[in-house]
Amino acid sequence: QVQLVESGGGLVQPGGSLRLSCAASRNIFRLYPMGWYRQAPGKQRELVAAITSGGSSNYADSAKGRFTISRDNAKNTVYLQMNSLKPEDTAVYYCNAGRDYRGIPHVDYWGQGTQVTVSS
């Protein structure tokens, strides 16, 4: 039994911030990598950030210096803090469990997605 539930999306102005949350099933949270992916209209889904069970992080070039992925093992939750948001960050953001930073799945579970819109 695995479930991933994202929250925290919304509409923000360019330069603003959002924090996304992904509450995960405890039976997999501490065993597998977690990550955030996004998909804009007409585009393929792409990795934004990933974090291992040990806390090591990897970021897409577009996210470096602006986004931070973290995990709270006590809450079985992974976060994506997004600062200095740009219109090109607009997408549906998905939480994933099981894929490493290369996108190769050990297991492969997805949340339902949360919409992030950056617009003035």
C-alpha positions in Angstrom: 0.0 0.0 0.0 1.6 3.3 -1.2 0.1 6.7 -1.5 1.6 10.1 -2.3 -0.4 13.3 -1.7 1.0 16.6 -2.9 -0.1 20.0 -1.7 1.0 23.6 -1.6 0.6 24.6 -5.2 -1.1 27.8 -6.3 -0.8 31.1 -8.1 2.1 33.4 -7.3 3.8 36.4 -8.9 7.2 36.2 -10.5 9.8 36.4 -7.8 7.5 34.9 -5.3 7.8 31.6 -3.3 5.9 28.4 -2.7 6.6 25.4 -0.7 5.2 22.1 -2.0 4.6 19.1 0.3 4.3 15.4 -0.4 3.0 13.2 2.3 4.1 9.6 1.6 3.2 6.2 2.9 5.6 5.3 5.7 6.2 1.8 4.3 8.2 3.3 1.4 9.3 6.8 2.5 12.4 5.8 4.3 13.5 3.1 1.8 13.5 4.8 -1.5 14.5 8.0 -3.2 11.9 10.8 -3.4 11.7 13.4 -6.1 9.8 16.2 -7.6 9.0 16.3 -11.3 7.0 18.8 -13.3 5.1 18.9 -16.6 4.1 22.0 -18.5 1.5 21.9 -21.2 2.8 20.3 -24.3 6.0 19.3 -22.6 7.4 16.0 -21.3 7.7 15.4 -17.6 11.1 16.4 -16.2 13.0 16.0 -13.0 13.2 19.1 -10.8 14.9 17.7 -7.7 15.5 14.3 -6.1 16.6 13.3 -2.6 17.9 9.9 -1.4 16.8 8.1 1.7 20.1 9.4 3.2 19.4 13.0 2.4 21.6 13.6 -0.7 20.1 15.9 -3.2 20.2 16.5 -6.9 18.7 19.3 -8.9 17.9 20.2 -12.5 20.0 23.1 -13.7 16.9 25.2 -13.9 16.3 24.7 -10.1 19.8 25.1 -8.8 20.1 28.1 -6.5 16.4 28.7 -6.3 14.8 25.4 -5.2 15.5 23.3 -2.2 14.4 19.7 -1.6 14.2 18.3 1.9 12.7 15.5 3.8 11.3 15.1 7.3 11.5 11.5 8.3 9.4 12.0 11.4 6.5 13.3 9.2 7.1 11.0 6.2 7.0 14.2 4.1 9.2 15.6 1.3 9.2 19.3 0.6 10.2 21.5 -2.3 10.9 25.1 -1.3 10.7 27.2 -4.5 12.0 30.7 -4.4 12.5 33.4 -7.1 9.8 31.8 -9.1 9.7 32.5 -12.9 6.8 32.1 -15.4 8.7 29.2 -16.9 8.3 27.3 -13.6 4.6 27.1 -14.4 3.6 23.4 -14.5 1.9 20.6 -12.7 4.4 19.3 -10.1 4.4 15.6 -9.2 5.9 13.8 -6.3 7.6 10.5 -7.0 8.9 7.7 -4.9 11.4 5.2 -6.2 13.3 6.9 -9.0 16.9 7.9 -8.5 18.3 11.1 -9.8 18.8 9.6 -13.3 15.1 8.8 -13.4 15.7 5.0 -13.2 13.0 3.4 -11.0 13.6 1.0 -8.3 9.9 1.2 -7.6 7.7 3.9 -9.3 4.9 5.7 -7.5 3.4 9.0 -8.3 1.2 11.5 -6.6 -1.8 13.2 -8.3 0.1 16.5 -9.0 -0.3 20.0 -7.8 -0.6 23.0 -10.1 2.0 25.8 -9.8 1.3 29.0 -11.8 3.7 31.9 -11.9 2.1 34.9 -13.5 1.7 38.6 -13.0 
